[in-house]
Structure formats: structure tokens, C-alpha cells
Amino acid sequence: MSPALNADLHSHSTRSDGTLSPARLARRAHDNGVQLWALTDHDELGGIDEAAAAARDCGLRFVAGVEISVSVAEQTVHVVGLGVDPADAALHAGLQQVRAGREQRARRIAAELERHVALDDAYAGAVRLAGNPALLSRTHFARYLVERRVCASTHEVFTRFLTPGKPGYVEHDWATLRDAVRWIRGAGGHAVIAHPARYHFTSTEEWALFESFKELGGAAVEIVTSSHGHGDQRKYADIATEFGLLASRGSDFHSPQESRCDLGRLPPLPAGLTPVWELFA
């Protein structure tokens, strides 16, 4: 496949913290000119069948995916799995293990928010928006605080409350990098480090992350994504070359109202990189 292919390999539906159903996402991707699309809900495969059927109906090539929450050096890193078998038992068991911690973390987030904001129902409000306590994320709390007019946007909520060092942020132990890559590869998929510029590693910690990822069998790094500027793209293109990793491209689309970039609207990959979608040729 061409490096200029309009591939969008990172997006979220209502099965995690997106606001569109898997079927509506597929149609939106198709209407926006996407040629290869992946649904990558957080720690969840429940939307894959619906997404695949909708993509098939509109003639859109589909890749089954997932985004796994991983703990590295006291930070949360996201590892996308592309081309996974959604029926793989070990992957299902691993994701269930990761999801089991979400409700406990959510109750702690709610308690922290209620200490700093004039609310007494943050947990119930977030559950209502998520629809399922096992799928609760910071984004659901952000939407609830916008709904209650504590903040004007979800971006403001994250900036004021839900990032490290802020009053509503709660540390949590997710999967290990080793386990996440093992689950993805065991399900026939390819592991991708998502939006690396969003993490706050020292240069030594970041080098160690990529070295470990490569040694464990990681395949690619997300170069072009909504949270990466041109400088970030250049930096991680160089890192991909240094570590022999393929390059991925994905909007990280969650919502028409909230996302920085719509499905299929990203710039192309920088020249000289091997795109991860060559693995799906």
C-alpha cells in the first residue's frame, strides 16, 4: 500500500470514551475519505463486530484494534494493538484484568474531585455518561464537569484537574508493557506506541521505553496524530528510524465536539518511513 494512503488507525467509540457508535464512526471515516480504518477502544473489544460490519457495508477497509493502558516509570502509556483477533482468549482475559481496575480508580477520582469542586455526585454522573462502570475513564469525568459547568471544555477539565500533579489525578497500576505486547502479538496483532509526545519522560526514560518495546516485539510508533505538532513528527520519525520501528498514523478521534482532528484529516506520514499498514497488504 502507498505511504500516502489515508489510513486512520486510532479512534474511539461509545464502547470506551468516544461519543459515536462503532457504526457511525465507520460511516464518518468513509465519508471523510479514509481508506483504511481501525477502531481502537480503550481496553475493550466489544465494538469490533459492529465496526467491521458497518465498514464492510460502506466498502471501507477495516482493521480490528484495541488501545491498552500500560504503566511505565509511574506514567500511563497507551499501546495500540492493530490487526488483533478479537476472539483471542488470552487477549480477552488480559483486557478484563485491566478493566477491573477502572471502577476502583474512578471512585478515587470522584473523591478527589469532590474535595476540590462543589459536587457530591461526580461518580454517579460519570457512570451515567459512560453507561458501564467498567468502562469509566477520565474523559467521562471531564464531560460531566463540563455538563455541570465547572469548566467550559473537556480540555480545560484535563488541564485543571485530571493530569499528573492536578487535584483530580489518581495514579493507577495498569498492565505491564511486557504483558500488553505479549497479548497483542499472541492475538496475531502488531503493537504500536500511541502519541508518544504526550508522555513526560526524561530522555533516558524515553529511550528505555523504546528499547524495551522493541526488544519485546513492538512493531511501530504513532508519528502523525492529533496531539503531535510538526516538531513532534520529526522527532519520532527519527526515533522510529533509530529503533527500526514502522510508522503509524491515527487521529485519536473521540467526538465531533471534542477532538482536535476529525477522522481522516491528518497530514501524511513524513517521507522515508515505512508505514505500519504495509503489514496489512
C-alpha positions as CSV (number, residue, x, y, z in Angstrom):
1,M,0.0,0.0,0.0
2,S,1.1,3.6,-0.6
3,P,2.7,5.6,2.2
4,A,0.2,8.3,1.2
5,L,-2.8,6.1,1.9
6,N,-5.4,7.9,4.0
7,A,-5.2,5.5,7.0
8,D,-6.7,6.4,10.3
9,L,-5.6,3.7,12.8
10,H,-6.6,5.2,16.1
11,S,-10.2,6.1,17.1
12,H,-12.7,5.5,19.9
13,S,-16.4,4.7,20.0
14,T,-19.1,4.6,22.7
15,R,-17.7,1.3,23.8
16,S,-14.9,3.2,25.6
17,D,-14.8,7.0,25.8
18,G,-16.0,8.1,22.3
19,T,-19.4,9.7,21.6
20,L,-20.2,7.9,18.4
21,S,-21.2,4.3,18.0
22,P,-18.8,2.0,16.1
23,A,-21.2,2.0,13.1
24,R,-21.4,5.8,13.0
25,L,-17.6,6.0,13.3
26,A,-17.2,3.7,10.3
27,R,-19.6,5.9,8.2
28,R,-17.9,9.1,9.3
29,A,-14.5,7.6,8.4
30,H,-15.7,6.6,4.9
31,D,-17.4,9.9,4.3
32,N,-14.1,11.7,5.2
33,G,-12.2,9.7,2.7
34,V,-10.4,7.2,5.0
35,Q,-9.2,4.2,3.1
36,L,-8.0,2.0,6.0
37,W,-9.6,2.5,9.4
38,A,-9.1,0.9,12.9
39,L,-11.3,1.0,15.9
40,T,-9.1,1.1,19.0
41,D,-11.2,1.4,22.1
42,H,-9.6,1.6,25.5
43,D,-9.0,-1.9,26.9
44,E,-12.2,-3.1,25.1
45,L,-13.1,-5.2,22.0
46,G,-16.8,-5.0,22.3
47,G,-17.3,-2.7,19.4
48,I,-15.3,-4.6,16.8
49,D,-18.1,-6.7,15.3
50,E,-20.3,-3.7,14.8
51,A,-17.5,-1.7,13.3
52,A,-16.4,-4.4,11.0
53,A,-20.0,-4.9,9.7
54,A,-20.5,-1.2,9.1
55,A,-17.2,-0.8,7.4
56,R,-18.0,-3.7,5.1
57,D,-21.3,-2.2,4.2
58,C,-19.8,1.0,3.1
59,G,-16.7,-0.5,1.4
60,L,-14.2,0.7,4.0
61,R,-11.2,-1.5,4.7
62,F,-11.2,-2.2,8.4
63,V,-8.5,-3.3,11.0
64,A,-9.6,-4.7,14.4
65,G,-7.7,-2.8,17.1
66,V,-7.5,-2.0,20.8
67,E,-5.7,0.5,23.0
68,I,-4.2,-1.0,26.1
69,S,-3.3,1.1,29.2
70,V,0.2,0.3,30.4
71,S,2.2,1.6,33.4
72,V,5.8,2.6,32.7
73,A,8.0,4.5,35.1
74,E,5.0,5.7,37.1
75,Q,3.2,7.0,34.0
76,T,0.4,5.7,31.9
77,V,1.4,4.8,28.4
78,H,-1.0,3.7,25.7
79,V,-0.1,0.8,23.4
80,V,-2.4,0.3,20.4
81,G,-2.8,-3.2,19.0
82,L,-3.6,-3.4,15.3
83,G,-4.9,-6.5,13.4
84,V,-5.7,-8.4,16.5
85,D,-8.1,-11.4,16.6
86,P,-11.0,-10.1,18.7
87,A,-11.8,-13.7,19.7
88,D,-8.4,-14.4,21.2
89,A,-9.0,-15.8,24.7
90,A,-5.7,-14.5,26.2
91,L,-6.3,-11.0,24.9
92,H,-9.8,-11.0,26.3
93,A,-8.5,-12.2,29.7
94,G,-5.8,-9.6,29.8
95,L,-8.2,-6.7,28.9
96,Q,-10.6,-7.9,31.6
97,Q,-7.8,-7.7,34.1
98,V,-7.0,-4.1,33.0
99,R,-10.7,-3.1,33.1
100,A,-11.1,-4.5,36.6
101,G,-9.1,-1.6,38.0
102,R,-11.1,1.1,36.3
103,E,-14.1,1.3,38.7
104,Q,-11.8,1.4,41.8
105,R,-9.7,4.2,40.2
106,A,-12.9,6.1,39.2
107,R,-14.2,6.1,42.7
108,R,-10.9,7.6,43.9
109,I,-11.0,10.2,41.1
110,A,-14.6,11.1,42.1
111,A,-13.5,11.5,45.8
112,E,-10.6,13.8,44.8
113,L,-12.8,15.9,42.5
114,E,-15.4,16.3,45.2
115,R,-12.8,17.6,47.6
116,H,-11.9,20.4,45.2
117,V,-15.1,21.1,43.3
118,A,-18.6,21.8,44.7
119,L,-20.0,18.5,43.6
120,D,-21.3,15.5,45.5
121,D,-22.2,13.2,42.7
122,A,-19.1,13.0,40.4
123,Y,-19.0,9.2,40.4
124,A,-22.7,8.8,39.5
125,G,-22.5,11.5,36.9
126,A,-19.5,9.9,35.2
127,V,-21.2,6.4,35.3
128,R,-24.3,7.8,33.6
129,L,-22.2,9.2,30.8
130,A,-20.1,6.0,30.5
131,G,-23.0,3.6,30.7
132,N,-20.8,1.0,32.4
133,P,-18.6,1.4,35.5
134,A,-16.0,-1.0,33.9
135,L,-15.5,1.5,31.1
136,L,-15.1,4.6,33.2
137,S,-12.3,6.9,32.1
138,R,-11.1,10.4,32.9
139,T,-12.9,11.6,29.8
140,H,-16.3,10.7,31.3
141,F,-15.4,12.8,34.4
142,A,-14.3,15.6,32.1
143,R,-17.6,15.5,30.2
144,Y,-19.6,15.6,33.5
145,L,-17.7,18.6,34.8
146,V,-18.5,20.4,31.5
147,E,-22.1,19.3,31.8
148,R,-22.2,20.8,35.3
149,R,-20.5,24.0,34.0
150,V,-17.4,23.6,36.3
151,C,-15.3,24.0,33.1
152,A,-16.1,25.2,29.6
153,S,-14.5,22.3,27.8
154,T,-13.1,18.8,28.4
155,H,-9.6,20.2,27.6
156,E,-10.0,22.7,30.4
157,V,-11.0,19.9,32.8
158,F,-7.9,17.9,32.0
159,T,-5.7,20.9,32.3
160,R,-7.1,21.9,35.7
161,F,-7.9,18.6,37.3
162,L,-7.1,15.3,35.5
163,T,-3.4,15.3,34.6
164,P,-0.4,14.4,36.8
165,G,0.0,16.9,39.6
166,K,-3.5,18.2,39.4
167,P,-6.1,17.7,42.2
168,G,-8.3,15.0,40.4
169,Y,-5.5,12.9,39.0
170,V,-5.1,9.4,40.5
171,E,-2.1,7.1,39.9
172,H,-3.0,3.6,38.9
173,D,-1.1,0.4,38.0
174,W,-2.2,-0.8,34.6
175,A,-0.8,-3.7,32.6
176,T,2.9,-4.0,32.1
177,L,4.5,-3.2,28.8
178,R,5.6,-6.8,28.5
179,D,2.0,-8.2,29.0
180,A,0.4,-5.7,26.6
181,V,2.8,-6.5,23.8
182,R,2.5,-10.2,24.6
183,W,-1.3,-10.1,24.4
184,I,-1.3,-8.2,21.2
185,R,1.2,-10.4,19.5
186,G,-0.4,-13.6,20.8
187,A,-3.7,-12.4,19.2
188,G,-1.9,-12.0,15.8
189,G,-1.6,-8.2,16.1
190,H,1.1,-5.6,15.9
191,A,1.9,-3.3,18.9
192,V,2.2,0.5,18.4
193,I,3.2,3.1,20.9
194,A,0.4,5.7,20.8
195,H,1.0,9.5,20.8
196,P,4.5,9.4,22.4
197,A,4.8,13.2,22.7
198,R,2.0,13.2,25.3
199,Y,4.2,11.5,27.9
200,H,6.5,13.3,30.3
201,F,9.6,11.1,30.3
202,T,13.2,12.2,30.6
203,S,15.2,11.5,27.5
204,T,16.8,8.5,29.3
205,E,13.3,7.1,30.3
206,E,12.0,7.6,26.8
207,W,15.0,5.8,25.3
208,A,14.5,2.9,27.7
209,L,10.8,2.7,26.8
210,F,11.6,2.4,23.1
211,E,14.4,-0.1,23.7
212,S,12.2,-2.3,25.9
213,F,9.3,-2.0,23.4
214,K,11.5,-3.1,20.5
215,E,13.0,-6.0,22.5
216,L,9.6,-7.2,23.4
217,G,8.5,-7.4,19.8
218,G,6.8,-4.0,19.4
219,A,6.2,-3.1,15.8
220,A,5.6,0.6,15.3
221,V,5.2,4.1,16.8
222,E,2.5,6.7,16.1
223,I,4.1,9.5,14.2
224,V,1.2,11.5,12.9
225,T,-1.6,12.0,15.4
226,S,-3.8,14.9,16.6
227,S,-1.6,15.8,19.6
228,H,1.7,15.9,17.6
229,G,2.9,19.1,16.0
230,H,5.4,19.1,13.1
231,G,8.4,19.1,15.5
232,D,7.0,16.0,17.3
233,Q,6.5,14.3,14.0
234,R,10.2,14.9,13.1
235,K,11.4,13.7,16.5
236,Y,9.5,10.5,16.5
237,A,10.3,9.8,12.8
238,D,13.9,9.9,13.8
239,I,13.2,7.6,16.8
240,A,11.3,5.2,14.5
241,T,14.3,5.0,12.2
242,E,16.8,4.6,15.1
243,F,14.9,1.7,16.6
244,G,13.8,0.1,13.3
245,L,10.1,0.7,14.0
246,L,7.3,1.2,11.5
247,A,5.3,4.4,11.4
248,S,1.6,4.7,12.2
249,R,-1.0,7.4,11.7
250,G,-4.2,7.9,13.6
251,S,-6.4,10.8,14.6
252,D,-7.2,9.5,18.2
253,F,-10.7,10.7,17.3
254,H,-13.3,10.6,20.2
255,S,-16.0,13.1,19.4
256,P,-17.0,15.7,16.7
257,Q,-17.3,18.3,19.5
258,E,-14.1,17.5,21.4
259,S,-11.4,16.1,19.2
260,R,-8.6,18.2,17.8
261,C,-8.7,16.4,14.5
262,D,-11.5,14.7,12.6
263,L,-11.2,11.2,11.1
264,G,-9.1,11.1,8.0
265,R,-7.9,14.8,8.3
266,L,-4.3,14.2,9.3
267,P,-1.3,15.1,7.2
268,P,0.6,12.3,5.6
269,L,3.5,10.4,7.2
270,P,6.9,12.1,6.8
271,A,8.9,10.8,3.9
272,G,11.4,7.9,4.3
273,L,9.3,5.9,6.8
274,T,7.8,2.5,6.4
275,P,4.1,2.6,7.2
276,V,2.7,0.1,9.6
277,W,-0.1,-0.6,7.1
278,E,2.3,-2.5,4.9
279,L,1.8,-5.3,7.4
280,F,-1.9,-5.5,6.2
281,A,-1.1,-5.6,2.5
